[in-house]
Amino acid sequence: MSSAAPRPTGPDHLWSVDEHLEDVLTTVRPLDPIELNLLDAQGCVLVDDVMVPVSLPPFDNSSMDGYAVRVTDVAGASEEYPAVLEVVGDVAAGAADLAPVGPGQAARIMTGAPLPPGAETVVPVEWTDGGLGGGPVGGMRARSLAPEGAFGQVRVYRPAVARAHVRAQGSDVRAGDRALEAGTVLGPPQIALLAAIGRGTVRVRPRPRVVVMSTGSELVQPDEALGKGQIYDSNSFALTAAARDAGAIAYRVGAVADDAEILRSTVEDQLVRADLMVTSGGVSVGAYDVVKEALSSVGDEDGPGGGVDFRRLAMQPGKPQGFGTVGPDHVPLLALPGNPVSSYVSFELFVRPAIRTLMGLTDVHRPRTRATLAADKALTSPEGRRQFLRGAYADGEVRPVGGSGSHLIAALAQADALIVVPEDTTSVEPGAEVEVVLLV
Amino acid sequence: MSSAAPRPTGPDHLWSVDEHLEDVLTTVRPLDPIELNLLDAQGCVLVDDVMVPVSLPPFDNSSMDGYAVRVTDVAGASEEYPAVLEVVGDVAAGAADLAPVGPGQAARIMTGAPLPPGAETVVPVEWTDGGLGGGPVGGMRARSLAPEGAFGQVRVYRPAVARAHVRAQGSDVRAGDRALEAGTVLGPPQIALLAAIGRGTVRVRPRPRVVVMSTGSELVQPDEALGKGQIYDSNSFALTAAARDAGAIAYRVGAVADDAEILRSTVEDQLVRADLMVTSGGVSVGAYDVVKEALSSVGDEDGPGGGVDFRRLAMQPGKPQGFGTVGPDHVPLLALPGNPVSSYVSFELFVRPAIRTLMGLTDVHRPRTRATLAADKALTSPEGRRQFLRGAYADGEVRPVGGSGSHLIAALAQADALIVVPEDTTSVEPGAEVEVVLLV
């Protein structure tokens, strides 16, 4: 068995959590970029700086519904002595042909509409009689109901300084500015900006396609009848959901029997849609742990460099792990242990960062914090293993949930954190400070 | 115009942010529940308590690869004086027919396999010679390569207490226990538990379908040529992305011209796929603000109770807002102002909580915190308006980003927080403590 990256140690080496993680993260590379429609790029990472092709706003425009006028024509205007101007027409948003505003004239202008030539400022409609002759108004009458409002006279009751209520061309961004920096994650405001500068598509790293399968002849699909010695497949559901939560497009293959030939052909079949593969089960020291046997040579014939390395980690849960690449395209594959808690914890520690690395994110890990252990008795942990216990975190305190057994799914479902007990610590007293991985 | 819920005030009332929000949240009801496949229910809210139909594990099973034996047969075993037992066969995971283990016998057992009758404990394979006669081994040889390992003799080098490495039936959850409580949001661990107890489908409130359209004759789609007086439509992209981020299934209709008849018929067309509708633009006091005109009577003919109410809020940005219901099914509709920053801030304050209420979530708001204002000069804010300025938050400090102009999309794209300036505050000095809405 060969491996994609040279690995520093022999088969008997007990890998640390950090060594294994480093092996995964130096092997997995960000996916090649692709041009995507804006809304398909949500949550993805921008590959290049995006420059502004045209200034925003593209032209001087009104920030209010009102009247575009010359400054001198409204100087000194008051309710007692209003300026009376001739209305020369409407300027709606989107208007292209703009009649000039001359001395003694006003154009009725809508928010976002271009400032017509000759006009120097905008008086809001609330500072005028709206052309009705009856004192200040709260708004304009609808064009469809009162088309005559575009003409006639308007009384202006307050003066306006030059360029009041005018948004200047380029006051948001200027042509040639950098709109967004390479590496930006595209959320709604970033998508707003890209659309505003006219970008309908954008070059990003796509969401990775992750194929998930569990292995084990004892596994039955939910809603089917459970026979003697059988249990329900939960890992393929949990890992698929977790992959989606991490940002991937995840495909759940389901459970594959403990048969090396079936497993190998299933993996080979799925390669076509996989940027990353995740299996659970079959990686320990049992006589039916066929994942090792099956994955040592998947699609390997075409060239060197592939293969999955199976190893023991100084970790609890999650001691047995496999990692490597499969197929002619060297698709990364993480083979997780089969116990539900082991596979979930392994996902959080190794697969989630791998998925986020494929996406091109730099912040690939769950946040961590320090917390005070709130417990009735000391936590115990095996010497030489980094233990990850399930916990509930709130307000700087973390409380263990359930025991250390890697089959305790119910407790996992109540947890929102992992309590980290370092390799050299075998006991943690209540009240001690511990490191916590926050899962939500 | 009538409204779905009785509204406390007349058309001239200046609504507070809280009054408007309360009106929205008392009108919008959680969607009716639906039975969904597990993976389709990710992120959704459980409607009923889910009880455990069958204990987990369903049977006593081994937590290790090893040998199932009787306690007395391995009592006092050591490397010097190993217990030598007759191997009577394999018990693989999923095995249904279990041969009993008699005195002096051992069954080779795999992780997860049922404990056979007669066996009282499990010794890990690492405590044995694996049947090879050469001292302690690291694991079993694969069944496919060495089928003889299921028979012959095994030397056991360490004793085991009763039920060591045995996971007892029901030690995770017991039949009749409550697996998950109504109101639980289904993340990967909760999906794991539901699958493990055999639930392939689950009753949840579905993700709401949100139809998004922007209005304005000046709007052009990105990647098309920009004519005189035109700008690119960004709101329909930003609001669609924001709706998805909030948990909705969002449909972007795009930009509709300022024509009441076209707008009305578009809204009526879209009703069939809408649990919530969101528009932007056309809600202010201009002569071409056709949204009011169009939405006062959408699909209203069939019965009473519909209609959209347009109002002014004591808020900046976001003063003009519309809210009500449209169509015979009284689909809630929020009509947001058209300035990009106004529409985005309005979404965060009103639409996002509405979407999360439709989902049945109880925690519908963005988190808020207190922060120290880091700025070169005082922030100013109009009297009587609650102002929401864009900011960048880090480590207890918030720094304003860009100005207060509601057309400043570039600054919005650099912000991750909103700085709240209360109605009665007109100036905030640098170093003062402010309330902050965290947007990510």
HADDOCK unambig.tbl for C-alpha pairs under 7 A between the chains (distance, minus, plus):
assign (segid A and resid 39 and name CA) (segid B and resid 237 and name CA) 6.90 0.50 0.50
assign (segid A and resid 39 and name CA) (segid B and resid 241 and name CA) 6.61 0.50 0.50
assign (segid A and resid 42 and name CA) (segid B and resid 241 and name CA) 6.93 0.50 0.50
assign (segid A and resid 65 and name CA) (segid B and resid 285 and name CA) 6.45 0.50 0.50
assign (segid A and resid 65 and name CA) (segid B and resid 286 and name CA) 5.17 0.50 0.50
assign (segid A and resid 93 and name CA) (segid B and resid 217 and name CA) 6.56 0.50 0.50
assign (segid A and resid 93 and name CA) (segid B and resid 218 and name CA) 5.29 0.50 0.50
assign (segid A and resid 94 and name CA) (segid B and resid 217 and name CA) 5.65 0.50 0.50
assign (segid A and resid 94 and name CA) (segid B and resid 218 and name CA) 3.55 0.50 0.50
assign (segid A and resid 94 and name CA) (segid B and resid 229 and name CA) 4.67 0.50 0.50
assign (segid A and resid 94 and name CA) (segid B and resid 230 and name CA) 4.92 0.50 0.50
assign (segid A and resid 95 and name CA) (segid B and resid 229 and name CA) 5.38 0.50 0.50
assign (segid A and resid 96 and name CA) (segid B and resid 228 and name CA) 4.94 0.50 0.50
assign (segid A and resid 96 and name CA) (segid B and resid 229 and name CA) 5.22 0.50 0.50
assign (segid A and resid 110 and name CA) (segid B and resid 286 and name CA) 5.77 0.50 0.50
assign (segid A and resid 113 and name CA) (segid B and resid 229 and name CA) 6.80 0.50 0.50
assign (segid A and resid 114 and name CA) (segid B and resid 229 and name CA) 5.82 0.50 0.50
assign (segid A and resid 139 and name CA) (segid B and resid 285 and name CA) 4.46 0.50 0.50
assign (segid A and resid 139 and name CA) (segid B and resid 286 and name CA) 6.48 0.50 0.50
assign (segid A and resid 140 and name CA) (segid B and resid 285 and name CA) 5.71 0.50 0.50
assign (segid A and resid 140 and name CA) (segid B and resid 286 and name CA) 5.34 0.50 0.50
assign (segid A and resid 140 and name CA) (segid B and resid 287 and name CA) 5.22 0.50 0.50
assign (segid A and resid 141 and name CA) (segid B and resid 287 and name CA) 5.56 0.50 0.50
assign (segid A and resid 142 and name CA) (segid B and resid 287 and name CA) 4.19 0.50 0.50
assign (segid A and resid 142 and name CA) (segid B and resid 288 and name CA) 6.15 0.50 0.50
assign (segid A and resid 143 and name CA) (segid B and resid 287 and name CA) 4.87 0.50 0.50
assign (segid A and resid 143 and name CA) (segid B and resid 288 and name CA) 6.03 0.50 0.50
assign (segid A and resid 172 and name CA) (segid B and resid 408 and name CA) 5.07 0.50 0.50
assign (segid A and resid 172 and name CA) (segid B and resid 409 and name CA) 6.77 0.50 0.50
assign (segid A and resid 172 and name CA) (segid B and resid 410 and name CA) 6.30 0.50 0.50
assign (segid A and resid 173 and name CA) (segid B and resid 410 and name CA) 6.56 0.50 0.50
assign (segid A and resid 179 and name CA) (segid B and resid 410 and name CA) 6.83 0.50 0.50
assign (segid A and resid 188 and name CA) (segid B and resid 238 and name CA) 4.85 0.50 0.50
assign (segid A and resid 188 and name CA) (segid B and resid 241 and name CA) 5.12 0.50 0.50
assign (segid A and resid 188 and name CA) (segid B and resid 242 and name CA) 5.32 0.50 0.50
assign (segid A and resid 189 and name CA) (segid B and resid 238 and name CA) 6.24 0.50 0.50
assign (segid A and resid 189 and name CA) (segid B and resid 412 and name CA) 6.12 0.50 0.50
assign (segid A and resid 189 and name CA) (segid B and resid 413 and name CA) 4.78 0.50 0.50
assign (segid A and resid 190 and name CA) (segid B and resid 413 and name CA) 4.88 0.50 0.50
assign (segid A and resid 191 and name CA) (segid B and resid 237 and name CA) 6.70 0.50 0.50
assign (segid A and resid 191 and name CA) (segid B and resid 238 and name CA) 5.91 0.50 0.50
assign (segid A and resid 192 and name CA) (segid B and resid 234 and name CA) 5.01 0.50 0.50
assign (segid A and resid 192 and name CA) (segid B and resid 235 and name CA) 6.50 0.50 0.50
assign (segid A and resid 192 and name CA) (segid B and resid 237 and name CA) 6.20 0.50 0.50
assign (segid A and resid 192 and name CA) (segid B and resid 238 and name CA) 4.75 0.50 0.50
assign (segid A and resid 193 and name CA) (segid B and resid 409 and name CA) 5.75 0.50 0.50
assign (segid A and resid 193 and name CA) (segid B and resid 410 and name CA) 6.07 0.50 0.50
assign (segid A and resid 193 and name CA) (segid B and resid 413 and name CA) 6.64 0.50 0.50
assign (segid A and resid 195 and name CA) (segid B and resid 222 and name CA) 5.70 0.50 0.50
assign (segid A and resid 195 and name CA) (segid B and resid 232 and name CA) 6.54 0.50 0.50
assign (segid A and resid 195 and name CA) (segid B and resid 233 and name CA) 6.60 0.50 0.50
assign (segid A and resid 195 and name CA) (segid B and resid 234 and name CA) 4.84 0.50 0.50
assign (segid A and resid 196 and name CA) (segid B and resid 232 and name CA) 5.12 0.50 0.50
assign (segid A and resid 196 and name CA) (segid B and resid 233 and name CA) 6.33 0.50 0.50
assign (segid A and resid 196 and name CA) (segid B and resid 234 and name CA) 4.99 0.50 0.50
assign (segid A and resid 197 and name CA) (segid B and resid 232 and name CA) 6.88 0.50 0.50
assign (segid A and resid 198 and name CA) (segid B and resid 222 and name CA) 4.10 0.50 0.50
assign (segid A and resid 198 and name CA) (segid B and resid 223 and name CA) 5.44 0.50 0.50
assign (segid A and resid 198 and name CA) (segid B and resid 232 and name CA) 5.90 0.50 0.50
assign (segid A and resid 199 and name CA) (segid B and resid 222 and name CA) 5.30 0.50 0.50
assign (segid A and resid 199 and name CA) (segid B and resid 223 and name CA) 5.72 0.50 0.50
assign (segid A and resid 200 and name CA) (segid B and resid 222 and name CA) 4.70 0.50 0.50
assign (segid A and resid 200 and name CA) (segid B and resid 223 and name CA) 5.22 0.50 0.50
assign (segid A and resid 217 and name CA) (segid B and resid 93 and name CA) 6.54 0.50 0.50
assign (segid A and resid 217 and name CA) (segid B and resid 94 and name CA) 5.68 0.50 0.50
assign (segid A and resid 218 and name CA) (segid B and resid 93 and name CA) 5.28 0.50 0.50
assign (segid A and resid 218 and name CA) (segid B and resid 94 and name CA) 3.57 0.50 0.50
assign (segid A and resid 222 and name CA) (segid B and resid 195 and name CA) 5.68 0.50 0.50
assign (segid A and resid 222 and name CA) (segid B and resid 198 and name CA) 4.09 0.50 0.50
assign (segid A and resid 222 and name CA) (segid B and resid 199 and name CA) 5.27 0.50 0.50
assign (segid A and resid 222 and name CA) (segid B and resid 200 and name CA) 4.66 0.50 0.50
assign (segid A and resid 223 and name CA) (segid B and resid 198 and name CA) 5.42 0.50 0.50
assign (segid A and resid 223 and name CA) (segid B and resid 199 and name CA) 5.71 0.50 0.50
assign (segid A and resid 223 and name CA) (segid B and resid 200 and name CA) 5.21 0.50 0.50
assign (segid A and resid 228 and name CA) (segid B and resid 96 and name CA) 4.93 0.50 0.50
assign (segid A and resid 229 and name CA) (segid B and resid 94 and name CA) 4.66 0.50 0.50
assign (segid A and resid 229 and name CA) (segid B and resid 95 and name CA) 5.39 0.50 0.50
assign (segid A and resid 229 and name CA) (segid B and resid 96 and name CA) 5.21 0.50 0.50
assign (segid A and resid 229 and name CA) (segid B and resid 113 and name CA) 6.78 0.50 0.50
assign (segid A and resid 229 and name CA) (segid B and resid 114 and name CA) 5.80 0.50 0.50
assign (segid A and resid 230 and name CA) (segid B and resid 94 and name CA) 4.91 0.50 0.50
assign (segid A and resid 232 and name CA) (segid B and resid 195 and name CA) 6.54 0.50 0.50
assign (segid A and resid 232 and name CA) (segid B and resid 196 and name CA) 5.11 0.50 0.50
assign (segid A and resid 232 and name CA) (segid B and resid 197 and name CA) 6.88 0.50 0.50
assign (segid A and resid 232 and name CA) (segid B and resid 198 and name CA) 5.89 0.50 0.50
assign (segid A and resid 233 and name CA) (segid B and resid 195 and name CA) 6.59 0.50 0.50
assign (segid A and resid 233 and name CA) (segid B and resid 196 and name CA) 6.32 0.50 0.50
assign (segid A and resid 234 and name CA) (segid B and resid 192 and name CA) 5.01 0.50 0.50
assign (segid A and resid 234 and name CA) (segid B and resid 195 and name CA) 4.83 0.50 0.50
assign (segid A and resid 234 and name CA) (segid B and resid 196 and name CA) 4.99 0.50 0.50
assign (segid A and resid 235 and name CA) (segid B and resid 192 and name CA) 6.49 0.50 0.50
assign (segid A and resid 237 and name CA) (segid B and resid 39 and name CA) 6.90 0.50 0.50
assign (segid A and resid 237 and name CA) (segid B and resid 191 and name CA) 6.69 0.50 0.50
assign (segid A and resid 237 and name CA) (segid B and resid 192 and name CA) 6.19 0.50 0.50
assign (segid A and resid 238 and name CA) (segid B and resid 188 and name CA) 4.85 0.50 0.50
assign (segid A and resid 238 and name CA) (segid B and resid 189 and name CA) 6.25 0.50 0.50
assign (segid A and resid 238 and name CA) (segid B and resid 191 and name CA) 5.90 0.50 0.50
assign (segid A and resid 238 and name CA) (segid B and resid 192 and name CA) 4.75 0.50 0.50
assign (segid A and resid 241 and name CA) (segid B and resid 39 and name CA) 6.61 0.50 0.50
assign (segid A and resid 241 and name CA) (segid B and resid 42 and name CA) 6.92 0.50 0.50
assign (segid A and resid 241 and name CA) (segid B and resid 188 and name CA) 5.12 0.50 0.50
assign (segid A and resid 242 and name CA) (segid B and resid 188 and name CA) 5.32 0.50 0.50
assign (segid A and resid 285 and name CA) (segid B and resid 65 and name CA) 6.45 0.50 0.50
assign (segid A and resid 285 and name CA) (segid B and resid 139 and name CA) 4.44 0.50 0.50
assign (segid A and resid 285 and name CA) (segid B and resid 140 and name CA) 5.68 0.50 0.50
assign (segid A and resid 286 and name CA) (segid B and resid 65 and name CA) 5.18 0.50 0.50
assign (segid A and resid 286 and name CA) (segid B and resid 110 and name CA) 5.77 0.50 0.50
assign (segid A and resid 286 and name CA) (segid B and resid 139 and name CA) 6.46 0.50 0.50
assign (segid A and resid 286 and name CA) (segid B and resid 140 and name CA) 5.32 0.50 0.50
assign (segid A and resid 287 and name CA) (segid B and resid 140 and name CA) 5.20 0.50 0.50
assign (segid A and resid 287 and name CA) (segid B and resid 141 and name CA) 5.57 0.50 0.50
assign (segid A and resid 287 and name CA) (segid B and resid 142 and name CA) 4.21 0.50 0.50
assign (segid A and resid 287 and name CA) (segid B and resid 143 and name CA) 4.87 0.50 0.50
assign (segid A and resid 288 and name CA) (segid B and resid 142 and name CA) 6.15 0.50 0.50
assign (segid A and resid 288 and name CA) (segid B and resid 143 and name CA) 6.02 0.50 0.50
assign (segid A and resid 408 and name CA) (segid B and resid 172 and name CA) 5.06 0.50 0.50
assign (segid A and resid 409 and name CA) (segid B and resid 172 and name CA) 6.75 0.50 0.50
assign (segid A and resid 409 and name CA) (segid B and resid 193 and name CA) 5.75 0.50 0.50
assign (segid A and resid 410 and name CA) (segid B and resid 172 and name CA) 6.27 0.50 0.50
assign (segid A and resid 410 and name CA) (segid B and resid 173 and name CA) 6.53 0.50 0.50
assign (segid A and resid 410 and name CA) (segid B and resid 179 and name CA) 6.82 0.50 0.50
assign (segid A and resid 410 and name CA) (segid B and resid 193 and name CA) 6.07 0.50 0.50
assign (segid A and resid 412 and name CA) (segid B and resid 189 and name CA) 6.13 0.50 0.50
assign (segid A and resid 413 and name CA) (segid B and resid 189 and name CA) 4.80 0.50 0.50
assign (segid A and resid 413 and name CA) (segid B and resid 190 and name CA) 4.90 0.50 0.50
assign (segid A and resid 413 and name CA) (segid B and resid 193 and name CA) 6.64 0.50 0.50
